Amino acid sequence: MRFPYRSEKHSSHSNDGSPDSHPIGKPEYAGSGHEVRASDVPLEGGHNELHRGLKARHVSMIAIGGALGTGLIIGTGAALARAGPASVFISYSLVGLLVYMVMCALGEMAAWLPLRSGFTGYASRFCDPALGFAMGWTYWFKYIIITPNQLTAAALVLQYWVDREKVNPGVFIAVFLIVIVAFNYFGIRFFGELEFWLSTAKVIVICGVIILSLVLALGGGPDHDRKGFRYWKDPGAFNTYIMTGAAGRFLAFWSVMTIATFAYLGTELVGVTVGEAQNPRKTIPRAIKLTFYRILFFYILSVFLLGMIVPFNSDDLVFANQKSGSTSASASPFVVAIEEAGIEVLAPILNGCILLFVFSASNSDLYIASRTIYGLACEKKAPAILAYTDRRGVPVVALGTSALFGLLAFMNVSDDSKTVFTYFVNLVTIFGLLTWISILLSHIWFVKARRAQGITNDMMPYTAPLGIYGSYAALAFCILIALFKNFDAFTTSPKYGKFDYKSFVTGYLGIPLYLIMIFGYKLWTREPGVKPETCDLFSGKQAIDDQEAEFLAQQAERKAKRGKAGWFYRHFVSWLC
């Protein structure tokens, strides 16, 4: 297999602006000289190593089903109740396109140089160390908040069977927290295998839900009610919010952009796995391509069908009722649809599947949090002790530190679940948007740098389909959502009057923190930004090239051995190995 991006026609530059003496493809440091397995090649010596234990099938399945969680399965109920089916369909489609452009931008950088520090490393190396500092900490903030958010969602889902008056939600939160910490401690191979099967189960469930939704819309349910687009006419395709008429419909549409954004958060998980993925130059671009189909099929198609089978004025939609202190038994709009169609036996089964979604999401969220703070420590932007790993390559100190913030979920014990859920959604969404903004800025500077240094598209292992212009467009859209996502905080509310301070604080807290970290880092370190002509695009690349060559050689050897195996093994069993 030939990689044109290993061309030796160009010289590289170091961070200080001096050209390196070696051309592309020449080793920058000598190897250890001993034989190692491609799956366990450490990134550096000492007790700060990650092992490349994620196989191609792990990364691919995580890309397809890794981010399927509460945002899609539960959050769509709030979106549908507020804005109506057409607004939800349009908002999820627009944000889906935005996410795809973010993923393509991330994929281009990750395929060129897979860094153990993930996309925080790209921000520091290609754009500005201050951006990498702010992005890394912002991203960690996001995931130490989203983990208790998922635990809160688990308590909410479990109230379908057990009322909070009978069993304190803190019991379920404690059990879930202990289990996900244990699973993350078992190592990357165990985590990869677990997430592979959990993601597989989630994909099967969501496919079943989509098929069931289509059947119900066409009248295949027990009630034989062919709904079609009935609910798009009555109560209507668009709901109004705050105001009436066209202005109210637009405000309703814009208000669910936050919910749609929350549903897609975590898609960038693939970018965190590059440091532990085998042959990342092949697996990451493949995962990016799968992301497009996941967005199209799982998100857009499912919300489209949901709008056909549940009216936006349904009293059973969670968060739709205004009774303080009450929580609907149906945490998911899909459960509502099943119950309204009269298929009572499926409702508890689907709710159990939703619990699986929440568990998988919380498990991967804790993984991302631990790897993010580990990456910051490796770049000396966090305490060095957080970069410590055990012999299995698990950053145990980073894991323990991140897990401590899971205790925030116990806020659910003393407050109503849906109130806490709403606060977490607001906080997590702004942190997620700031992460996407940072990734897009990094990609824009990366493209400028490689153009300045003569690296053309045909020399790249993967390029974003829309290039730098797609990143510019996505960046503008992200900033627009971030600035106006909580506009309703400034409108009159019966509960808070003319200013909803809780919504304002949780909705915009991340922006000043982000800016303070950027400018504070600049003032403290006095480090300049990275210039395209002197941007370091090559340090560490040769080691990745060597690992890739070794992995491909071992893969070819295994393929030759499998050639002697039977047809059934080659097609249905070998990919699991």
C-alpha positions in Angstrom: 0.0 0.0 0.0 1.5 3.3 -1.1 1.1 6.5 1.0 1.8 9.6 -1.1 2.0 11.8 2.0 5.3 10.2 2.8 6.9 12.1 0.0 10.5 13.3 0.6 10.2 16.5 -1.5 9.5 18.9 1.3 11.4 19.9 4.3 9.8 20.3 7.7 10.1 23.0 10.3 10.3 22.9 14.1 8.3 25.1 16.4 11.1 27.6 16.8 11.1 28.3 13.1 14.4 26.5 12.2 14.2 23.9 9.4 14.8 20.3 10.5 17.7 18.6 8.8 15.6 15.6 7.8 13.2 15.3 4.9 9.7 13.8 5.3 10.0 10.1 5.8 13.4 10.1 7.6 13.4 9.0 11.2 13.6 11.8 13.8 14.7 9.5 16.6 16.0 5.9 16.7 13.7 3.1 17.7 14.2 0.9 20.6 15.4 -2.0 18.5 13.3 -4.6 20.2 10.2 -6.3 18.6 6.8 -5.1 19.8 3.3 -5.8 18.9 1.6 -3.1 16.9 -1.4 -3.1 19.2 0.8 -2.3 22.2 3.2 0.3 20.9 3.5 2.9 23.6 3.6 6.5 22.7 6.5 7.4 25.0 8.7 5.7 27.5 8.0 5.7 31.3 4.7 5.7 33.2 2.8 8.0 30.8 2.1 5.6 28.0 -1.1 4.8 26.2 -1.4 1.5 24.4 -2.8 1.2 20.9 -5.4 -1.4 21.8 -8.4 -0.2 19.9 -8.9 -2.2 16.7 -10.4 -1.0 13.5 -13.8 -2.5 14.3 -13.8 -0.9 17.7 -13.2 2.6 16.3 -15.7 2.0 13.5 -18.5 0.9 15.8 -17.8 3.6 18.3 -18.1 6.1 15.5 -21.4 4.6 14.5 -23.0 4.1 17.9 -20.8 5.8 20.4 -22.7 9.1 20.7 -26.2 7.6 20.6 -27.5 8.5 24.0 -29.9 10.7 25.9 -29.8 13.6 23.5 -31.5 11.6 20.8 -33.6 9.1 22.8 -34.8 11.5 25.6 -34.0 15.0 24.5 -36.0 14.8 21.3 -39.2 14.8 23.5 -38.5 18.3 24.7 -37.6 19.5 21.2 -40.8 18.1 19.7 -43.0 19.5 22.5 -41.6 23.0 22.1 -41.2 23.4 18.3 -43.2 20.8 16.4 -42.0 18.1 13.9 -40.9 20.3 11.0 -38.7 22.5 13.2 -37.1 19.5 14.9 -36.4 17.9 11.5 -34.8 21.1 10.1 -32.8 21.8 13.2 -31.4 18.2 13.5 -30.5 18.3 9.8 -28.7 21.6 10.0 -26.8 20.7 13.1 -26.0 17.3 11.6 -24.4 19.0 8.6 -22.4 21.2 11.0 -21.2 18.2 13.0 -20.2 16.4 9.8 -18.0 19.4 8.8 -16.4 19.4 12.3 -15.7 15.7 12.0 -14.2 16.1 8.5 -11.9 18.9 9.8 -10.8 16.7 12.8 -10.3 13.7 10.5 -7.9 15.6 8.2 -5.7 16.5 11.1 -5.9 13.1 12.8 -5.1 11.1 9.7 -2.0 13.2 9.1 -0.6 13.0 12.6 -2.4 11.0 15.3 -1.5 12.6 18.6 -2.0 11.0 22.0 -3.3 14.4 23.2 -6.1 14.3 20.6 -7.5 17.5 19.2 -6.2 19.6 22.1 -2.8 18.8 20.8 -3.7 20.0 17.3 -4.9 23.3 18.7 -1.6 23.9 20.5 0.6 22.7 17.7 -1.1 24.1 14.6 -2.8 27.3 15.9 -1.9 28.6 19.4 -0.8 27.0 22.7 -3.3 29.2 24.4 -6.1 27.8 22.3 -5.0 24.2 23.1 -4.9 25.1 26.8 -8.4 26.6 26.8 -9.9 23.9 24.5 -8.5 21.0 26.7 -9.8 22.4 29.9 -13.1 23.4 28.4 -13.5 19.9 26.9 -12.7 18.3 30.3 -15.2 20.6 32.0 -17.8 19.4 29.4 -17.2 15.7 30.2 -17.0 16.0 34.0 -20.4 17.6 33.7 -21.9 15.3 31.1 -21.0 12.2 33.1 -23.3 13.1 36.0 -25.8 14.3 33.4 -26.0 10.7 32.1 -26.3 9.4 35.6 -29.1 11.8 36.2 -30.8 10.6 33.0 -30.4 7.0 34.2 -32.3 7.9 37.4 -35.0 9.6 35.3 -35.4 6.5 33.1 -35.6 4.2 36.0 -38.5 6.1 37.4 -40.5 4.4 34.7 -40.6 1.4 37.0 -39.6 2.7 40.4 -41.1 5.9 41.8 -38.5 8.2 43.4 -40.7 8.2 46.6 -40.1 4.5 47.0 -36.4 4.3 46.1 -34.1 7.2 46.3 -32.5 8.0 43.0 -29.1 8.3 44.7 -29.1 4.5 45.0 -29.2 4.0 41.2 -26.6 6.8 40.7 -24.2 5.2 43.1 -24.5 1.8 41.4 -24.0 3.2 37.9 -21.0 5.3 39.0 -19.2 2.4 40.6 -19.7 0.2 37.5 -18.5 2.7 34.9 -15.4 3.5 37.0 -14.6 -0.2 37.2 -15.1 -0.8 33.5 -12.8 2.2 32.6 -10.1 0.8 35.0 -10.0 -2.6 33.3 -7.9 -1.1 30.4 -8.4 0.0 26.8 -8.8 -3.4 25.3 -11.7 -4.2 27.7 -13.2 -0.7 27.1 -12.9 -1.1 23.4 -14.6 -4.5 23.4 -17.3 -3.4 25.8 -18.1 -0.3 23.8 -18.1 -2.3 20.6 -20.8 -4.6 21.8 -22.7 -1.8 23.6 -22.6 0.3 20.4 -23.7 -2.8 18.4 -26.7 -3.2 20.7 -27.6 0.5 20.4 -27.4 0.4 16.7 -29.7 -2.7 16.6 -32.1 -1.0 19.0 -32.3 2.3 17.1 -32.8 0.4 13.8 -35.6 -1.5 15.4 -37.1 1.8 16.7 -36.9 3.4 13.3 -38.6 0.4 11.7 -41.3 0.3 14.4 -41.9 4.1 14.0 -42.4 3.6 10.2 -44.8 0.7 10.8 -46.8 2.8 13.3 -46.9 5.7 10.9 -48.3 3.5 8.2 -50.9 1.9 10.4 -49.3 -1.3 11.3 -49.8 -1.0 15.0 -52.6 -2.7 17.1 -54.8 0.4 16.6 -54.4 0.2 12.8 -54.3 3.9 12.7 -52.6 5.2 9.6 -51.2 8.4 10.9 -49.0 9.5 8.0 -48.6 13.3 8.2 -51.7 13.8 10.2 -49.8 15.5 13.1 -48.0 17.8 10.7 -51.5 19.2 9.9 -53.1 18.9 13.4 -51.7 20.2 15.7 -49.3 21.4 12.9 -45.8 21.1 11.6 -44.6 24.2 13.6 -45.3 25.1 17.2 -44.9 28.7 18.5 -42.7 29.8 21.4 -42.8 33.1 23.3 -44.6 34.9 20.5 -47.3 34.0 18.0 -47.4 33.8 14.2 -44.2 33.6 12.1 -42.0 35.1 14.7 -43.2 32.6 17.3 -42.5 29.7 14.9 -39.0 31.0 14.2 -38.2 31.3 17.9 -39.5 27.8 18.5 -37.2 26.5 15.8 -34.2 28.4 17.1 -34.9 27.3 20.7 -34.4 23.6 19.8 -31.0 24.2 18.2 -29.6 23.8 21.7 -31.3 20.5 22.1 -30.2 19.3 18.7 -26.6 20.3 19.4 -26.8 18.4 22.7 -28.0 15.3 20.8 -24.9 15.3 18.6 -22.3 16.0 21.4 -19.8 13.2 21.7 -19.6 12.6 18.0 -16.0 13.8 18.2 -15.2 10.8 20.5 -13.3 9.4 17.5 -10.8 12.2 17.8 -10.0 11.2 21.4 -9.4 7.5 20.4 -6.6 8.3 17.8 -3.9 7.9 20.5 -5.1 4.3 21.3 -6.3 3.2 17.8 -4.4 0.7 15.6 -3.5 2.0 12.2 -5.3 5.4 12.8 -4.5 6.7 9.3 -6.9 4.1 7.9 -9.4 3.7 10.7 -10.0 7.4 11.4 -11.0 8.4 7.9 -13.3 5.3 7.7 -14.9 6.3 11.0 -15.5 9.8 9.6 -17.3 8.5 6.6 -19.4 6.3 8.8 -20.3 9.3 10.9 -22.1 10.8 7.8 -24.4 7.8 7.5 -25.0 7.7 11.2 -26.2 11.3 11.2 -28.4 10.7 8.1 -29.9 7.5 9.2 -30.0 7.5 13.0 -30.7 11.1 13.8 -32.4 12.7 10.9 -34.6 9.8 9.9 -35.6 8.9 13.5 -36.7 12.5 14.3 -38.6 12.7 11.0 -40.5 9.5 11.9 -41.0 10.6 15.5 -42.8 13.7 14.2 -45.2 11.4 12.4 -46.2 9.3 15.3 -46.3 11.7 18.3 -48.1 15.1 18.3 -46.1 17.9 19.8 -49.0 18.7 22.2 -49.0 15.2 23.8 -49.4 15.5 27.6 -47.2 12.4 28.0 -44.0 13.9 26.6 -41.5 14.4 29.4 -40.8 18.1 30.2 -43.9 19.0 28.2 -46.2 19.3 31.3 -45.8 22.3 33.5 -46.6 20.6 36.8 -43.7 21.4 39.2 -42.1 18.4 40.8 -43.7 15.8 38.6 -41.8 13.5 36.3 -43.5 11.6 33.5 -43.2 7.8 33.5 -42.2 7.9 29.8 -38.8 9.5 29.6 -38.6 9.0 25.9 -40.9 10.2 23.1 -40.5 6.8 21.5 -42.0 5.1 24.6 -44.8 7.6 24.4 -45.5 6.6 20.8 -45.5 2.9 21.7 -48.0 3.4 24.5 -50.3 5.6 22.5 -50.3 2.9 19.8 -51.4 0.4 22.4 -48.3 -1.9 22.3 -48.0 -2.0 26.1 -45.5 -5.0 26.2 -42.9 -3.0 24.2 -42.8 0.1 26.4 -40.8 -1.4 29.3 -38.5 -3.3 26.9 -37.7 -0.1 25.0 -37.2 1.7 28.3 -34.7 -1.0 29.3 -32.9 -0.4 26.0 -32.8 3.3 26.7 -31.2 2.5 30.0 -28.5 0.6 28.0 -28.0 3.8 25.9 -27.5 5.8 29.0 -25.0 3.4 30.5 -22.9 3.2 27.3 -22.9 7.0 27.1 -21.8 7.5 30.7 -19.1 4.9 30.2 -17.6 6.5 27.1 -18.0 10.0 28.7 -15.8 9.0 31.7 -13.3 7.6 29.2 -13.1 10.9 27.3 -12.8 12.9 30.5 -9.9 10.8 31.7 -8.0 10.9 28.4 -8.6 14.6 28.0 -7.0 15.6 31.3 -4.3 13.0 30.7 -3.5 14.7 27.3 -3.3 18.1 29.1 -0.9 16.7 31.6 1.3 15.3 28.9 1.5 18.7 27.3 2.4 20.2 30.8 -0.9 22.1 30.8 -2.1 20.2 33.9 -0.4 18.7 36.9 2.2 16.1 35.8 0.7 13.4 38.1 -2.4 13.2 35.9 -0.2 11.8 33.1 0.7 8.7 35.2 -0.4 5.4 33.7 -0.1 1.9 35.0 1.4 -1.1 33.2 -1.8 -1.6 31.2 -1.7 2.0 29.8 -4.6 3.2 32.0 -4.2 6.8 33.2 -5.4 5.9 36.7 -4.9 9.3 38.4 -6.7 11.1 35.6 -9.5 8.5 35.7 -9.9 8.9 39.5 -9.9 12.7 39.3 -12.6 12.7 36.6 -14.7 10.1 38.3 -14.9 12.3 41.5 -17.0 14.8 39.5 -19.6 12.1 38.9 -20.7 12.8 42.4 -22.4 15.9 41.1 -25.2 13.6 40.0 -26.3 13.3 43.6 -27.8 16.7 43.1 -30.7 14.7 41.7 -31.4 13.4 45.2 -32.5 16.8 46.5 -33.9 18.4 43.3 -36.3 17.4 40.6 -34.7 15.3 37.9 -35.9 17.3 35.0 -34.6 20.6 36.5 -31.1 19.2 37.0 -31.2 17.7 33.5 -32.0 21.1 32.0 -29.2 22.8 33.9 -26.7 20.1 32.7 -27.9 20.4 29.1 -27.2 24.1 29.1 -23.8 23.8 30.6 -22.7 20.9 28.4 -24.0 22.4 25.2 -21.9 25.6 25.5 -18.8 23.6 26.3 -19.4 21.3 23.4 -19.9 24.3 21.0 -16.6 25.9 22.2 -14.9 22.6 21.5 -16.2 22.5 18.0 -15.2 26.1 17.5 -11.7 25.2 18.6 -11.5 22.2 16.3 -12.6 24.3 13.3 -10.0 27.0 14.1 -7.3 24.4 14.4 -8.2 23.0 11.0 -8.3 26.4 9.4 -4.7 27.1 10.7 -3.6 23.5 9.8 -4.7 24.0 6.1 -3.0 27.4 6.0 0.2 25.8 7.4 0.4 22.8 5.0 -0.3 25.1 2.1 2.5 27.4 3.2 4.8 24.5 3.4 3.9 23.0 0.1 1.8 20.0 1.2 -0.9 19.6 -1.4 -4.2 17.6 -1.1 -2.9 14.7 -3.0 -0.2 14.2 -0.4 -2.7 13.9 2.4 -4.2 10.6 3.6 -7.5 12.3 4.0 -8.9 15.8 3.3 -12.2 17.4 4.4 -14.6 17.3 1.4 -15.5 21.0 1.7 -11.9 22.0 2.6 -11.2 25.2 4.5 -14.3 26.9 3.3 -16.5 24.2 5.0 -14.7 24.9 8.2 -15.2 28.7 7.8 -19.0 28.1 7.3 -19.3 25.7 10.2 -17.3 28.1 12.4 -19.7 31.0 11.7 -22.7 28.7 12.4 -21.2 27.5 15.7 -20.6 31.0 16.9 -24.1 32.0 16.0 -25.6 29.2 18.0 -23.3 29.8 20.9 -24.3 33.5 21.1 -28.0 33.1 20.7 -28.8 29.6 22.0 -30.3 30.9 25.3 -32.1 34.0 24.0 -35.2 33.0 26.0 -33.4 33.9 29.2 -34.0 37.6 28.3 -37.8 37.1 27.7 -40.6 37.5 30.3 -41.2 34.3 32.3 -44.0 33.8 34.9 -41.4 32.2 37.2 -38.4 34.5 36.9 -39.9 37.7 35.5 -38.1 39.5 32.7 -34.8 37.7 33.2 -34.2 34.0 33.8 -30.8 34.2 35.5 -30.4 30.5 36.0 -30.8 29.8 32.3 -28.4 32.7 31.5 -25.7 31.6 33.9 -25.8 27.9 32.8 -26.2 28.8 29.2 -23.3 31.3 28.9 -20.9 30.5 31.7 -18.6 28.6 29.4 -17.8 31.6 27.1 -16.1 33.9 29.7 -14.3 30.9 31.2 -13.0 30.0 27.7 -11.8 33.6 27.0 -10.3 34.0 30.4 -8.2 30.8 29.9 -7.0 31.9 26.4 -6.0 35.4 27.4 -4.8 34.3 30.9 -2.5 31.7 29.4 -1.2 34.3 26.9 -0.4 36.8 29.6 1.2 34.2 31.9 3.4 32.4 29.4 3.9 35.0 26.7 3.9 32.3 24.1 3.3 33.6 20.6 0.8 32.1 18.2 1.9 29.6 15.5 2.8 31.0 12.1 1.9 28.9 9.1 5.4 29.0 7.7 7.0 27.7 10.9 4.2 25.4 12.1 5.6 22.0 13.2 3.7 19.5 10.9 6.3 16.6 11.1 7.6 16.0 14.6 6.6 12.5 15.6 5.3 11.6 12.2 8.1 9.2 11.4 7.3 7.1 14.5 3.6 6.9 13.3 4.8 5.9 9.9 7.0 3.1 11.3 4.1 1.9 13.5 1.8 1.9 10.5 4.2 0.0 8.4 4.7 -2.6 11.1 0.9 -2.9 11.6 0.3 -3.4 7.9 3.0 -6.0 7.7 1.5 -8.0 10.6 -2.0 -7.5 9.1 -0.8 -8.9 5.7 0.7 -11.9 7.5 -2.5 -12.6 9.3 -4.5 -12.2 6.1 -2.3 -14.7 4.4 -2.9 -17.2 7.1 -6.7 -16.6 7.0 -6.6 -17.3 3.3 -6.2 -20.9 4.2 -9.3 -20.8 6.5 -12.8 -21.6 5.4 -15.1 -19.1 3.7 -17.4 -18.9 6.8 -14.5 -18.0 9.1 -13.0 -15.4 6.7 -16.3 -13.6 6.2 -18.1 -13.9 9.6 -15.6 -14.7 12.3 -12.2 -13.2 11.4 -13.3 -9.5 11.8 -14.1 -10.2 15.5 -10.4 -11.2 16.2 
